[in-house]
Amino acid sequence: MRNYAKILSAAAVCGVMAASVAHADTVVLGEPDRTVVQEYVYQTNNGCPPGAVMKKETRWFGLVHPEHSCVIPKGTNVTVYQPGMAIPSTVSYTPLPATVVSRLPAAPAGDVYVTSDNQIYLINPTTRTVVQSAPLYDIED
């Protein structure tokens, strides 16, 4: 019975170690990260990028919402490349500058952050394979 308990505890430790190693390479892009990239794209394009439009004014108790926000118009076709897919060589993307990347979660060695259409991608630049993706802007309601 003691040997069985030792085997189970050893298996549990190995499982935890394997999960923590796998989790270390996983990058999750959350809302604060999207906001960082949205600010950069907005400033770079002097407004919303091509394909996106300024969201209608939002009023709260008579006050205009102070933040700008771009949205993708409903019905617009946006191609999204999922993790594991390669971005075709006919599709262009823009690498994010170091000033923006420094404010995002650290990318695994060799991977870079880029934007294309309405997406933020973490890609392997050698193979153009998508590691992680997140929408840059919401689709208009």
Backbone as a printed PyTorch tensor [residue, N CA C, xyz], in Angstrom:
tensor([[[  0.8190,  -1.1880,   0.0000],
         [  0.0000,   0.0000,   0.0000],
         [  0.8710,   1.2620,   0.0000]],

        [[  1.9650,   1.2540,   0.7500],
         [  2.8590,   2.4090,   0.7900],
         [  3.4970,   2.6550,  -0.5760]],

        [[  3.8720,   1.5560,  -1.2600],
         [  4.4640,   1.7140,  -2.5930],
         [  3.4720,   2.3540,  -3.5600]],

        [[  2.2090,   1.9670,  -3.4530],
         [  1.1670,   2.5220,  -4.2960],
         [  1.0390,   4.0290,  -4.0480]],

        [[  1.0820,   4.4500,  -2.7760],
         [  0.9980,   5.8650,  -2.4160],
         [  2.2000,   6.6180,  -2.9460]],

        [[  3.3910,   6.0160,  -2.8810],
         [  4.5980,   6.6610,  -3.4010],
         [  4.5030,   6.8520,  -4.9090]],

        [[  3.9880,   5.8270,  -5.5850],
         [  3.8530,   5.9190,  -7.0430],
         [  2.8650,   7.0160,  -7.4090]],

        [[  1.7410,   7.0790,  -6.6910],
         [  0.7460,   8.1170,  -6.9640],
         [  1.2980,   9.5120,  -6.7050]],

        [[  2.0200,   9.6930,  -5.5950],
         [  2.5550,  11.0170,  -5.2950],
         [  3.6420,  11.3950,  -6.2980]],

        [[  4.4550,  10.4460,  -6.7400],
         [  5.4770,  10.7270,  -7.7530],
         [  4.8170,  11.1060,  -9.0760]],

        [[  3.7330,  10.4120,  -9.4360],
         [  3.0140,  10.7220, -10.6680],
         [  2.3870,  12.1160, -10.5840]],

        [[  1.8560,  12.4560,  -9.4160],
         [  1.2500,  13.7740,  -9.2350],
         [  2.2980,  14.8700,  -9.3650]],

        [[  3.4730,  14.6790,  -8.7890],
         [  4.5490,  15.6670,  -8.8790],
         [  4.9730,  15.8280, -10.3320]],

        [[  5.1420,  14.7160, -11.0420],
         [  5.5320,  14.7880, -12.4570],
         [  4.4660,  15.5020, -13.2740]],

        [[  3.2010,  15.2380, -12.9760],
         [  2.1130,  15.8920, -13.6910],
         [  2.1050,  17.3900, -13.4630]],

        [[  2.3200,  17.8140, -12.2330],
         [  2.3780,  19.2360, -11.9130],
         [  3.5590,  19.8880, -12.6140]],

        [[  4.7010,  19.2250, -12.6070],
         [  5.8880,  19.7730, -13.2710],
         [  5.6590,  19.8840, -14.7750]],

        [[  5.0580,  18.8690, -15.3770],
         [  4.7950,  18.9030, -16.8110],
         [  3.8040,  20.0150, -17.1410]],

        [[  2.7800,  20.1880, -16.3150],
         [  1.7920,  21.2430, -16.5560],
         [  2.4220,  22.6190, -16.4270]],

        [[  3.3240,  22.7970, -15.4570],
         [  3.9460,  24.1040, -15.2910],
         [  4.9050,  24.4030, -16.4300]],

        [[  5.5740,  23.3990, -16.9730],
         [  6.4560,  23.6180, -18.1190],
         [  5.6280,  23.9920, -19.3340]],

        [[  4.5230,  23.2740, -19.5730],
         [  3.6680,  23.5800, -20.7200],
         [  3.0600,  24.9660, -20.5680]],

        [[  2.6680,  25.3290, -19.3520],
         [  2.0500,  26.6270, -19.1160],
         [  3.0500,  27.7690, -19.2980]],

        [[  4.3210,  27.5270, -19.0590],
         [  5.3300,  28.5760, -19.1590],
         [  5.4460,  29.1030, -20.5850]],

        [[  5.1880,  28.2610, -21.6000],
         [  5.2860,  28.6850, -22.9860],
         [  3.9780,  29.2600, -23.5220]],

        [[  2.9130,  29.2070, -22.7390],
         [  1.6230,  29.6980, -23.1760],
         [  1.5210,  31.1860, -22.8930]],

        [[  1.1240,  31.9450, -23.9070],
         [  0.9380,  33.3750, -23.7570],
         [ -0.5500,  33.6490, -23.9190]],

        [[ -1.1280,  34.3560, -22.9800],
         [ -2.5390,  34.7120, -23.0570],
         [ -2.6240,  36.2180, -23.2080]],

        [[ -3.2540,  36.6580, -24.2940],
         [ -3.4310,  38.0810, -24.5340],
         [ -4.7970,  38.4910, -24.0130]],

        [[ -4.8150,  39.3120, -22.9740],
         [ -6.0640,  39.7470, -22.3590],
         [ -6.4680,  41.1300, -22.8000]],

        [[ -7.5130,  41.6410, -22.1890],
         [ -8.0480,  42.9600, -22.5310],
         [ -7.0200,  44.0840, -22.3610]],

        [[ -6.2210,  44.1010, -21.2770],
         [ -5.2130,  45.1670, -21.1610],
         [ -4.1890,  45.1230, -22.3050]],

        [[ -3.8580,  43.9230, -22.7740],
         [ -2.9050,  43.7930, -23.8750],
         [ -3.5150,  44.3050, -25.1820]],

        [[ -4.7810,  43.9970, -25.3920],
         [ -5.4730,  44.5050, -26.5840],
         [ -5.4840,  46.0190, -26.5770]],

        [[ -5.7310,  46.6090, -25.4090],
         [ -5.7880,  48.0690, -25.2960],
         [ -4.4390,  48.6950, -25.6610]],

        [[ -3.3520,  48.0860, -25.2150],
         [ -2.0040,  48.5830, -25.5340],
         [ -1.8060,  48.6140, -27.0480]],

        [[ -2.1630,  47.5330, -27.7240],
         [ -1.9740,  47.4610, -29.1760],
         [ -2.9620,  48.3840, -29.8910]],

        [[ -4.1950,  48.4900, -29.3920],
         [ -5.1720,  49.3940, -29.9980],
         [ -4.6830,  50.8370, -29.9660]],

        [[ -4.1110,  51.2610, -28.8400],
         [ -3.5710,  52.6230, -28.7260],
         [ -2.4840,  52.8530, -29.7610]],

        [[ -1.5880,  51.8850, -29.9120],
         [ -0.5000,  52.0000, -30.8920],
         [ -1.0610,  52.1000, -32.3130]],

        [[ -1.9960,  51.2220, -32.6660],
         [ -2.5650,  51.2130, -34.0170],
         [ -3.3200,  52.5160, -34.2720]],

        [[ -4.0620,  53.0030, -33.2890],
         [ -4.8120,  54.2560, -33.4280],
         [ -3.8620,  55.4220, -33.6980]],

        [[ -2.7750,  55.5020, -32.9310],
         [ -1.8130,  56.5930, -33.1020],
         [ -1.0550,  56.4830, -34.4210]],

        [[ -0.7130,  55.2660, -34.8230],
         [  0.0250,  55.0460, -36.0580],
         [ -0.7980,  55.4430, -37.2770]],

        [[ -2.0990,  55.2020, -37.2380],
         [ -2.9780,  55.4790, -38.3770],
         [ -3.6710,  56.8340, -38.2800]],

        [[ -3.3660,  57.6280, -37.2660],
         [ -4.0700,  58.8920, -37.0260],
         [ -5.5790,  58.6620, -36.9710]],

        [[ -5.9680,  57.6190, -36.2930],
         [ -7.3740,  57.2510, -36.1610],
         [ -7.5220,  55.7550, -36.3550]],

        [[ -8.7130,  55.3350, -36.6750],
         [ -8.9720,  53.9070, -36.8680],
         [ -8.2360,  53.4110, -38.1210]],

        [[ -7.7460,  52.1820, -38.0860],
         [ -7.0510,  51.6380, -39.2500],
         [ -8.0310,  51.3200, -40.3740]],

        [[ -7.5230,  51.0890, -41.5890],
         [ -8.4180,  50.7430, -42.6940],
         [ -9.2760,  49.5290, -42.3320]],

        [[-10.5400,  49.5920, -42.6620],
         [-11.4570,  48.4980, -42.3690],
         [-12.2040,  48.6770, -41.0600]],

        [[-11.7060,  49.5490, -40.1900],
         [-12.3660,  49.8050, -38.9090],
         [-12.9820,  51.1980, -38.9350]],

        [[-14.0080,  51.3940, -38.1270],
         [-14.6620,  52.6900, -38.0410],
         [-14.7760,  53.1060, -36.5800]],

        [[-14.9140,  54.4030, -36.3610],
         [-15.0800,  54.9160, -35.0040],
         [-16.4560,  54.5120, -34.4880]],

        [[-16.4700,  53.9790, -33.2850],
         [-17.7360,  53.5900, -32.6640],
         [-18.5580,  54.8450, -32.4150]],

        [[-19.8620,  54.7070, -32.5330],
         [-20.7390,  55.8500, -32.2980],
         [-20.5460,  56.3540, -30.8780]],

        [[-20.8440,  57.6270, -30.6750],
         [-20.6970,  58.2140, -29.3470],
         [-21.4960,  57.4350, -28.3140]],

        [[-20.8950,  57.2030, -27.1920],
         [-21.5800,  56.5580, -26.0880],
         [-21.8240,  57.6150, -25.0240]],

        [[-23.0420,  57.7470, -24.6240],
         [-23.3720,  58.7610, -23.6140],
         [-23.7970,  58.0880, -22.3260]],

        [[-23.2250,  58.5760, -21.2500],
         [-23.6000,  58.1210, -19.9150],
         [-24.0920,  59.3290, -19.1410]],

        [[-25.3400,  59.3240, -18.7970],
         [-25.9300,  60.4320, -18.0390],
         [-25.6300,  61.7780, -18.6950]],

        [[-25.7210,  61.8120, -20.0310],
         [-25.5220,  63.0660, -20.7540],
         [-24.0820,  63.3790, -21.0990]],

        [[-23.1160,  62.5970, -20.5890],
         [-21.7100,  62.8600, -20.8770],
         [-21.2250,  61.9330, -21.9920]],

        [[-20.4020,  62.4630, -22.8960],
         [-19.8470,  61.6490, -23.9700],
         [-18.7170,  60.8100, -23.3960]],

        [[-18.6940,  59.5330, -23.7420],
         [-17.6380,  58.6190, -23.2890],
         [-16.2980,  59.1720, -23.7750]],

        [[-15.3130,  59.3370, -22.8880],
         [-14.0740,  60.0240, -23.2480],
         [-13.1150,  59.2240, -24.1330]],

        [[-13.2190,  57.9080, -24.1800],
         [-12.2500,  57.1160, -24.9350],
         [-12.7010,  56.9240, -26.3740]],

        [[-11.7260,  56.9210, -27.2760],
         [-12.0360,  56.5590, -28.6610],
         [-12.0760,  55.0380, -28.7370]],

        [[-12.8920,  54.5180, -29.6140],
         [-12.8830,  53.0810, -29.8100],
         [-13.2880,  52.7720, -31.2410]],

        [[-12.4740,  51.9640, -31.8740],
         [-12.7350,  51.5500, -33.2360],
         [-13.4410,  50.2000, -33.1990]],

        [[-14.2670,  49.9430, -34.2070],
         [-14.9380,  48.6600, -34.3410],
         [-14.8890,  48.2520, -35.8110]],

        [[-15.0700,  46.9660, -36.0470],
         [-15.1780,  46.4540, -37.4040],
         [-16.6630,  46.4270, -37.7510]],

        [[-17.0660,  47.0330, -38.8860],
         [-18.4880,  47.0320, -39.2310],
         [-19.0380,  45.6210, -39.3800]],

        [[-20.2810,  45.4470, -38.9460],
         [-20.9500,  44.1440, -39.0500],
         [-21.0020,  43.7330, -40.5220]],

        [[-20.7320,  42.4640, -40.7960],
         [-20.7760,  41.9540, -42.1620],
         [-19.4410,  42.0160, -42.8960]],

        [[-18.4300,  42.6360, -42.2830],
         [-17.1120,  42.7010, -42.9020],
         [-16.4370,  41.3410, -42.8020]],

        [[-15.8630,  40.8870, -43.9090],
         [-15.1450,  39.6120, -43.8920],
         [-13.7440,  39.8260, -43.3330]],

        [[-13.4490,  39.1450, -42.2560],
         [-12.1360,  39.2260, -41.6310],
         [-11.5660,  37.8170, -41.5660]],

        [[-10.3930,  37.6280, -42.1490],
         [ -9.7470,  36.3200, -42.1080],
         [ -8.9650,  36.2000, -40.8150]],

        [[ -9.2110,  35.1290, -40.0770],
         [ -8.5250,  34.8920, -38.8140],
         [ -7.7350,  33.5940, -38.9390]],

        [[ -6.4450,  33.6680, -38.6680],
         [ -5.5920,  32.4820, -38.6900],
         [ -5.4760,  31.9590, -37.2670]],

        [[ -5.8360,  30.7110, -37.0810],
         [ -5.8410,  30.0850, -35.7630],
         [ -4.4530,  29.5420, -35.4250]],

        [[ -4.1670,  29.3310, -34.1320],
         [ -2.8850,  28.7300, -33.7480],
         [ -2.6400,  27.4170, -34.4980]],

        [[ -1.4190,  27.2880, -35.0000],
         [ -1.0420,  26.1110, -35.7790],
         [ -1.1130,  26.3540, -37.2730]],

        [[ -1.8810,  27.3590, -37.7030],
         [ -1.9900,  27.6760, -39.1310],
         [ -0.8330,  28.5760, -39.5300]],

        [[ -0.4250,  28.4880, -40.7780],
         [  0.6130,  29.3740, -41.3060],
         [ -0.0580,  30.5350, -42.0260]],

        [[  0.4210,  31.7400, -41.7940],
         [ -0.0830,  32.9090, -42.5100],
         [  0.5230,  32.8550, -43.9180]],

        [[ -0.3000,  32.8660, -44.9630],
         [  0.2270,  32.7760, -46.3280],
         [  1.1850,  33.9280, -46.6380]],

        [[  2.1220,  33.6740, -47.5440],
         [  3.1120,  34.7010, -47.8970],
         [  2.4580,  35.8690, -48.6310]],

        [[  1.2380,  35.6830, -49.1430],
         [  0.5280,  36.7660, -49.8230],
         [ -0.1220,  37.7360, -48.8450]],

        [[ -0.1770,  37.3560, -47.5620],
         [ -0.7820,  38.2030, -46.5330],
         [  0.3250,  38.9690, -45.8190]],

        [[  0.1740,  40.2890, -45.7670],
         [  1.1840,  41.0930, -45.0750],
         [  0.7920,  41.2980, -43.6230]],

        [[  1.7950,  41.4570, -42.7920],
         [  1.5690,  41.7600, -41.3850],
         [  2.5920,  42.7880, -40.9520]],

        [[  2.3150,  43.4420, -39.8240],
         [  3.1940,  44.4880, -39.3090],
         [  3.7340,  44.0720, -37.9540]],

        [[  5.0590,  43.8990, -37.8270],
         [  5.6270,  43.6000, -36.5050],
         [  5.4070,  44.7830, -35.5590]],

        [[  5.1260,  44.5010, -34.3120],
         [  4.9510,  45.5660, -33.3230],
         [  6.3110,  46.0590, -32.8560]],

        [[  6.4610,  47.3680, -32.6310],
         [  7.7410,  47.8990, -32.1760],
         [  8.0560,  47.4850, -30.7320]],

        [[  9.3180,  47.5740, -30.3860],
         [  9.7820,  47.1640, -29.0510],
         [  9.0720,  47.9250, -27.9360]],

        [[  8.7100,  49.1870, -28.1790],
         [  8.0260,  49.9700, -27.1410],
         [  6.6620,  49.3870, -26.7990]],

        [[  5.9980,  48.7680, -27.7720],
         [  4.6970,  48.1380, -27.5300],
         [  4.8990,  46.7350, -26.9700]],

        [[  5.8290,  45.9860, -27.5660],
         [  6.0920,  44.6040, -27.1390],
         [  6.5150,  44.5550, -25.6740]],

        [[  7.2370,  45.5750, -25.2100],
         [  7.6900,  45.5810, -23.8130],
         [  6.5220,  45.6670, -22.8330]],

        [[  5.3540,  46.1000, -23.3040],
         [  4.1700,  46.2050, -22.4460],
         [  3.2600,  44.9890, -22.5390]],

        [[  3.6470,  43.9940, -23.3610],
         [  2.8610,  42.7710, -23.5420],
         [  3.5220,  41.6160, -22.8050]],

        [[  2.7910,  40.4990, -22.6200],
         [  3.4230,  39.3320, -21.9920],
         [  4.6420,  38.8940, -22.8100]],

        [[  5.6820,  38.4530, -22.1300],
         [  6.9140,  38.0360, -22.8070],
         [  6.6270,  36.9020, -23.7840]],

        [[  7.1220,  37.0680, -25.0010],
         [  6.9440,  36.0390, -26.0320],
         [  8.0130,  34.9670, -25.8680]],

        [[  7.6680,  33.7130, -26.1750],
         [  8.6940,  32.6650, -26.1460],
         [  9.8250,  33.0100, -27.1210]],

        [[ 11.0060,  32.5160, -26.8480],
         [ 12.1770,  32.8140, -27.6690],
         [ 11.8950,  32.5090, -29.1380]],

        [[ 12.2050,  33.4720, -30.0060],
         [ 12.0480,  33.2840, -31.4430],
         [ 10.7140,  33.7230, -31.9930]],

        [[  9.7020,  33.9310, -31.1510],
         [  8.3810,  34.3430, -31.6160],
         [  8.2700,  35.8650, -31.5520]],

        [[  7.4310,  36.4360, -32.4210],
         [  7.2390,  37.8890, -32.4580],
         [  5.7580,  38.2250, -32.5170]],

        [[  5.4130,  39.4180, -32.0040],
         [  4.0530,  39.9290, -32.0720],
         [  3.8870,  40.7170, -33.3640]],

        [[  2.7640,  40.4910, -34.0610],
         [  2.4560,  41.2260, -35.2790],
         [  0.9670,  41.5440, -35.2970]],

        [[  0.5730,  42.4770, -36.1700],
         [ -0.8380,  42.7310, -36.4110],
         [ -1.1140,  42.5460, -37.8960]],

        [[ -2.2950,  42.0560, -38.1810],
         [ -2.7460,  41.8990, -39.5590],
         [ -4.2660,  41.9340, -39.5320]],

        [[ -4.8420,  42.7650, -40.3860],
         [ -6.2940,  42.9550, -40.4160],
         [ -6.7900,  43.3010, -39.0160]],

        [[ -7.6540,  42.4950, -38.4670],
         [ -8.2500,  42.7760, -37.1600],
         [ -7.6960,  41.8580, -36.0840]],

        [[ -6.4590,  41.4120, -36.2090],
         [ -5.9220,  40.4460, -35.2600],
         [ -4.5450,  40.8540, -34.7480]],

        [[ -4.2760,  40.4110, -33.5350],
         [ -2.9290,  40.4600, -32.9770],
         [ -2.4630,  39.0120, -33.0080]],

        [[ -1.2970,  38.7730, -33.5890],
         [ -0.7710,  37.4140, -33.6550],
         [  0.5760,  37.3340, -32.9600]],

        [[  0.8200,  36.2040, -32.3530],
         [  2.1580,  35.8280, -31.8920],
         [  2.5620,  34.7400, -32.8730]],

        [[  3.6160,  34.9890, -33.6540],
         [  3.9850,  34.0430, -34.7110],
         [  5.4500,  33.6480, -34.6260]],

        [[  5.7610,  32.5380, -35.2710],
         [  7.1430,  32.1480, -35.5200],
         [  7.4680,  32.7680, -36.8760]],

        [[  8.3420,  33.7740, -36.9320],
         [  8.5710,  34.4950, -38.1880],
         [  9.2350,  33.6520, -39.2750]],

        [[  9.9450,  32.6120, -38.9000],
         [ 10.6110,  31.7610, -39.8860],
         [  9.5930,  30.9740, -40.7010]],

        [[  8.6110,  30.3950, -40.0170],
         [  7.6070,  29.5610, -40.6900],
         [  6.2820,  30.2840, -40.8920]],

        [[  6.1230,  31.4760, -40.3190],
         [  4.8860,  32.2560, -40.3510],
         [  3.7330,  31.5150, -39.6720]],

        [[  4.0670,  30.6030, -38.7740],
         [  3.0560,  29.8190, -38.0630],
         [  2.5230,  30.6090, -36.8730]],

        [[  1.2090,  30.6250, -36.7360],
         [  0.5550,  31.3360, -35.6360],
         [  0.6780,  30.5200, -34.3590]],

        [[  1.1710,  31.1730, -33.3020],
         [  1.2730,  30.5450, -31.9910],
         [  0.0490,  30.9230, -31.1550]],

        [[ -0.3510,  32.1850, -31.2420],
         [ -1.4900,  32.6980, -30.4790],
         [ -2.1250,  33.8170, -31.2820]],

        [[ -3.4400,  33.9850, -31.1520],
         [ -4.1110,  35.0960, -31.8180],
         [ -5.1790,  35.6810, -30.9080]],

        [[ -5.4600,  36.9500, -31.1190],
         [ -6.5120,  37.6540, -30.3720],
         [ -7.0770,  38.7380, -31.2620]],

        [[ -8.3800,  38.9970, -31.1770],
         [ -8.9510,  40.0670, -32.0030],
         [ -8.4690,  41.4360, -31.5280]],

        [[ -8.1860,  42.3040, -32.4780],
         [ -7.7530,  43.6590, -32.1350],
         [ -8.9560,  44.5270, -31.7900]],

        [[-10.0100,  44.4290, -32.6150],
         [-11.2280,  45.2100, -32.3910],
         [-12.4320,  44.2900, -32.3870]],

        [[-13.4880,  44.7210, -31.7410],
         [-14.7370,  43.9710, -31.7100],
         [-15.5000,  44.2240, -32.9950]],

        [[-16.3940,  43.2960, -33.3290],
         [-17.3050,  43.4720, -34.4650],
         [-18.4730,  44.3120, -33.9620]],

        [[-18.8570,  45.3140, -34.7440],
         [-19.9440,  46.2240, -34.3450],
         [-21.2470,  45.4580, -34.1750]],

        [[-21.9850,  45.8100, -33.1470],
         [-23.2830,  45.1400, -32.8860],
         [-24.3420,  45.6060, -33.8420]]])
